[in-house]
Amino acid sequence: MSEIRADAARPLVIDHIGIGDTPEALAIAPDGRHAVVSVVRGASAPHSAPGYTPTGAVALLSIDPDGVRRVSKAEAGAVTQGIVFSPSGTYVYVGNYLDRTIGVYRVSGDTLTDTGYRLNLPGQPASLGGR
């Protein structure tokens, strides 16, 4: 993933952040101090492929004046898609496409923790939105 400076005369890539293979969705916390990225990894690959993994991941990024850095990561379901923060910024909801669930994660400081709660859905969540 790239950190882009957008306030210059023209956008400029100023850093790269390793978060894993195939980032899918990004959400920024309401207070602007964190962002989360859903990472598919190899969960969408054929099971016989060398890069196949049964699960994806969620990466928590810290945003401050010194830049953006990955501070925490948690396992997620198969083929993560949409991702959104709760209005308070305390929780993150991740759509797991193949599992047909929404996973709930807690943000405490710079730590992302899987609560273990999964909301089962009748269909596959392809995107999520929030305000």
C-alpha positions as protocol buffer text, in pm:
chain_id: "A"
residue {
  index: 1
  type: MET
  ca { x: 0 y: 0 z: 0 }
}
residue {
  index: 2
  type: SER
  ca { x: 125 y: 350 z: -73 }
}
residue {
  index: 3
  type: GLU
  ca { x: 106 y: 665 z: 136 }
}
residue {
  index: 4
  type: ILE
  ca { x: 35 y: 957 z: -95 }
}
residue {
  index: 5
  type: ARG
  ca { x: 89 y: 1322 z: -14 }
}
residue {
  index: 6
  type: ALA
  ca { x: -207 y: 1496 z: -173 }
}
residue {
  index: 7
  type: ASP
  ca { x: -146 y: 1854 z: -56 }
}
residue {
  index: 8
  type: ALA
  ca { x: 153 y: 1914 z: -284 }
}
residue {
  index: 9
  type: ALA
  ca { x: 137 y: 2075 z: -630 }
}
residue {
  index: 10
  type: ARG
  ca { x: 90 y: 1721 z: -762 }
}
residue {
  index: 11
  type: PRO
  ca { x: 22 y: 1400 z: -566 }
}
residue {
  index: 12
  type: LEU
  ca { x: 341 y: 1226 z: -459 }
}
residue {
  index: 13
  type: VAL
  ca { x: 401 y: 877 z: -315 }
}
residue {
  index: 14
  type: ILE
  ca { x: 603 y: 931 z: 4 }
}
residue {
  index: 15
  type: ASP
  ca { x: 605 y: 584 z: 161 }
}
residue {
  index: 16
  type: HIS
  ca { x: 500 y: 223 z: 117 }
}
residue {
  index: 17
  type: ILE
  ca { x: 331 y: 21 z: 391 }
}
residue {
  index: 18
  type: GLY
  ca { x: 341 y: -358 z: 389 }
}
residue {
  index: 19
  type: ILE
  ca { x: -1 y: -491 z: 485 }
}
residue {
  index: 20
  type: GLY
  ca { x: -27 y: -820 z: 298 }
}
residue {
  index: 21
  type: ASP
  ca { x: -132 y: -961 z: -36 }
}
residue {
  index: 22
  type: THR
  ca { x: -436 y: -812 z: -211 }
}
residue {
  index: 23
  type: PRO
  ca { x: -575 y: -523 z: -3 }
}
residue {
  index: 24
  type: GLU
  ca { x: -946 y: -499 z: -77 }
}
residue {
  index: 25
  type: ALA
  ca { x: -1111 y: -215 z: 117 }
}
residue {
  index: 26
  type: LEU
  ca { x: -1003 y: 79 z: 332 }
}
residue {
  index: 27
  type: ALA
  ca { x: -1190 y: 272 z: 600 }
}
residue {
  index: 28
  type: ILE
  ca { x: -1075 y: 569 z: 807 }
}
residue {
  index: 29
  type: ALA
  ca { x: -1187 y: 610 z: 1171 }
}
residue {
  index: 30
  type: PRO
  ca { x: -1421 y: 897 z: 1250 }
}
residue {
  index: 31
  type: ASP
  ca { x: -1144 y: 1073 z: 1448 }
}
residue {
  index: 32
  type: GLY
  ca { x: -892 y: 1026 z: 1163 }
}
residue {
  index: 33
  type: ARG
  ca { x: -630 y: 860 z: 1387 }
}
residue {
  index: 34
  type: HIS
  ca { x: -663 y: 509 z: 1243 }
}
residue {
  index: 35
  type: ALA
  ca { x: -748 y: 332 z: 921 }
}
residue {
  index: 36
  type: VAL
  ca { x: -825 y: -34 z: 858 }
}
residue {
  index: 37
  type: VAL
  ca { x: -764 y: -238 z: 547 }
}
residue {
  index: 38
  type: SER
  ca { x: -921 y: -571 z: 459 }
}
residue {
  index: 39
  type: VAL
  ca { x: -663 y: -805 z: 309 }
}
residue {
  index: 40
  type: VAL
  ca { x: -777 y: -1100 z: 95 }
}
residue {
  index: 41
  type: ARG
  ca { x: -435 y: -1272 z: 102 }
}
residue {
  index: 42
  type: GLY
  ca { x: -478 y: -1595 z: -98 }
}
residue {
  index: 43
  type: ALA
  ca { x: -834 y: -1672 z: 13 }
}
residue {
  index: 44
  type: SER
  ca { x: -978 y: -1611 z: -334 }
}
residue {
  index: 45
  type: ALA
  ca { x: -725 y: -1836 z: -508 }
}
residue {
  index: 46
  type: PRO
  ca { x: -806 y: -2194 z: -609 }
}
residue {
  index: 47
  type: HIS
  ca { x: -741 y: -2432 z: -318 }
}
residue {
  index: 48
  type: SER
  ca { x: -468 y: -2603 z: -522 }
}
residue {
  index: 49
  type: ALA
  ca { x: -280 y: -2275 z: -586 }
}
residue {
  index: 50
  type: PRO
  ca { x: 53 y: -2223 z: -404 }
}
residue {
  index: 51
  type: GLY
  ca { x: -65 y: -1890 z: -261 }
}
residue {
  index: 52
  type: TYR
  ca { x: -398 y: -2018 z: -127 }
}
residue {
  index: 53
  type: THR
  ca { x: -488 y: -1938 z: 234 }
}
residue {
  index: 54
  type: PRO
  ca { x: -825 y: -2019 z: 392 }
}
residue {
  index: 55
  type: THR
  ca { x: -860 y: -1677 z: 559 }
}
residue {
  index: 56
  type: GLY
  ca { x: -796 y: -1311 z: 503 }
}
residue {
  index: 57
  type: ALA
  ca { x: -679 y: -1049 z: 750 }
}
residue {
  index: 58
  type: VAL
  ca { x: -754 y: -702 z: 880 }
}
residue {
  index: 59
  type: ALA
  ca { x: -469 y: -451 z: 921 }
}
residue {
  index: 60
  type: LEU
  ca { x: -494 y: -154 z: 1158 }
}
residue {
  index: 61
  type: LEU
  ca { x: -295 y: 153 z: 1053 }
}
residue {
  index: 62
  type: SER
  ca { x: -201 y: 446 z: 1274 }
}
residue {
  index: 63
  type: ILE
  ca { x: -223 y: 791 z: 1117 }
}
residue {
  index: 64
  type: ASP
  ca { x: -26 y: 1077 z: 1272 }
}
residue {
  index: 65
  type: PRO
  ca { x: 181 y: 1378 z: 1157 }
}
residue {
  index: 66
  type: ASP
  ca { x: 489 y: 1155 z: 1120 }
}
residue {
  index: 67
  type: GLY
  ca { x: 311 y: 929 z: 871 }
}
residue {
  index: 68
  type: VAL
  ca { x: 113 y: 608 z: 845 }
}
residue {
  index: 69
  type: ARG
  ca { x: 228 y: 276 z: 989 }
}
residue {
  index: 70
  type: ARG
  ca { x: 78 y: -68 z: 1043 }
}
residue {
  index: 71
  type: VAL
  ca { x: 31 y: -123 z: 1416 }
}
residue {
  index: 72
  type: SER
  ca { x: -186 y: -434 z: 1445 }
}
residue {
  index: 73
  type: LYS
  ca { x: -331 y: -721 z: 1244 }
}
residue {
  index: 74
  type: ALA
  ca { x: -603 y: -981 z: 1304 }
}
residue {
  index: 75
  type: GLU
  ca { x: -726 y: -1288 z: 1117 }
}
residue {
  index: 76
  type: ALA
  ca { x: -1048 y: -1249 z: 920 }
}
residue {
  index: 77
  type: GLY
  ca { x: -1281 y: -1469 z: 718 }
}
residue {
  index: 78
  type: ALA
  ca { x: -1253 y: -1589 z: 362 }
}
residue {
  index: 79
  type: VAL
  ca { x: -1232 y: -1317 z: 94 }
}
residue {
  index: 80
  type: THR
  ca { x: -1269 y: -1001 z: 300 }
}
residue {
  index: 81
  type: GLN
  ca { x: -1461 y: -731 z: 117 }
}
residue {
  index: 82
  type: GLY
  ca { x: -1623 y: -427 z: 277 }
}
residue {
  index: 83
  type: ILE
  ca { x: -1494 y: -272 z: 596 }
}
residue {
  index: 84
  type: VAL
  ca { x: -1634 y: 8 z: 812 }
}
residue {
  index: 85
  type: PHE
  ca { x: -1579 y: 169 z: 1153 }
}
residue {
  index: 86
  type: SER
  ca { x: -1856 y: 213 z: 1409 }
}
residue {
  index: 87
  type: PRO
  ca { x: -1950 y: 582 z: 1465 }
}
residue {
  index: 88
  type: SER
  ca { x: -1743 y: 582 z: 1788 }
}
residue {
  index: 89
  type: GLY
  ca { x: -1440 y: 429 z: 1614 }
}
residue {
  index: 90
  type: THR
  ca { x: -1427 y: 156 z: 1879 }
}
residue {
  index: 91
  type: TYR
  ca { x: -1541 y: -125 z: 1651 }
}
residue {
  index: 92
  type: VAL
  ca { x: -1464 y: -235 z: 1297 }
}
residue {
  index: 93
  type: TYR
  ca { x: -1701 y: -448 z: 1089 }
}
residue {
  index: 94
  type: VAL
  ca { x: -1557 y: -668 z: 814 }
}
residue {
  index: 95
  type: GLY
  ca { x: -1758 y: -842 z: 542 }
}
residue {
  index: 96
  type: ASN
  ca { x: -1638 y: -1197 z: 475 }
}
residue {
  index: 97
  type: TYR
  ca { x: -1769 y: -1278 z: 128 }
}
residue {
  index: 98
  type: LEU
  ca { x: -1730 y: -1656 z: 113 }
}
residue {
  index: 99
  type: ASP
  ca { x: -1824 y: -1709 z: 479 }
}
residue {
  index: 100
  type: ARG
  ca { x: -2137 y: -1492 z: 442 }
}
residue {
  index: 101
  type: THR
  ca { x: -2061 y: -1317 z: 770 }
}
residue {
  index: 102
  type: ILE
  ca { x: -1969 y: -981 z: 912 }
}
residue {
  index: 103
  type: GLY
  ca { x: -1688 y: -1005 z: 1166 }
}
residue {
  index: 104
  type: VAL
  ca { x: -1670 y: -764 z: 1460 }
}
residue {
  index: 105
  type: TYR
  ca { x: -1332 y: -631 z: 1580 }
}
residue {
  index: 106
  type: ARG
  ca { x: -1246 y: -398 z: 1868 }
}
residue {
  index: 107
  type: VAL
  ca { x: -998 y: -111 z: 1845 }
}
residue {
  index: 108
  type: SER
  ca { x: -825 y: -20 z: 2171 }
}
residue {
  index: 109
  type: GLY
  ca { x: -538 y: 223 z: 2131 }
}
residue {
  index: 110
  type: ASP
  ca { x: -322 y: 78 z: 1856 }
}
residue {
  index: 111
  type: THR
  ca { x: -451 y: -277 z: 1901 }
}
residue {
  index: 112
  type: LEU
  ca { x: -709 y: -454 z: 1686 }
}
residue {
  index: 113
  type: THR
  ca { x: -876 y: -755 z: 1850 }
}
residue {
  index: 114
  type: ASP
  ca { x: -1119 y: -1004 z: 1697 }
}
residue {
  index: 115
  type: THR
  ca { x: -1421 y: -1021 z: 1929 }
}
residue {
  index: 116
  type: GLY
  ca { x: -1510 y: -1361 z: 1784 }
}
residue {
  index: 117
  type: TYR
  ca { x: -1861 y: -1242 z: 1704 }
}
residue {
  index: 118
  type: ARG
  ca { x: -1988 y: -1316 z: 1352 }
}
residue {
  index: 119
  type: LEU
  ca { x: -2316 y: -1191 z: 1215 }
}
residue {
  index: 120
  type: ASN
  ca { x: -2446 y: -1457 z: 976 }
}
residue {
  index: 121
  type: LEU
  ca { x: -2598 y: -1321 z: 657 }
}
residue {
  index: 122
  type: PRO
  ca { x: -2835 y: -1476 z: 403 }
}
residue {
  index: 123
  type: GLY
  ca { x: -2606 y: -1366 z: 119 }
}
residue {
  index: 124
  type: GLN
  ca { x: -2252 y: -1258 z: 48 }
}
residue {
  index: 125
  type: PRO
  ca { x: -2152 y: -907 z: 165 }
}
residue {
  index: 126
  type: ALA
  ca { x: -1976 y: -741 z: -128 }
}
residue {
  index: 127
  type: SER
  ca { x: -1944 y: -394 z: 28 }
}
residue {
  index: 128
  type: LEU
  ca { x: -2017 y: -195 z: 342 }
}
residue {
  index: 129
  type: GLY
  ca { x: -2071 y: 175 z: 397 }
}
residue {
  index: 130
  type: GLY
  ca { x: -2077 y: 404 z: 696 }
}
residue {
  index: 131
  type: ARG
  ca { x: -2062 y: 766 z: 788 }
}
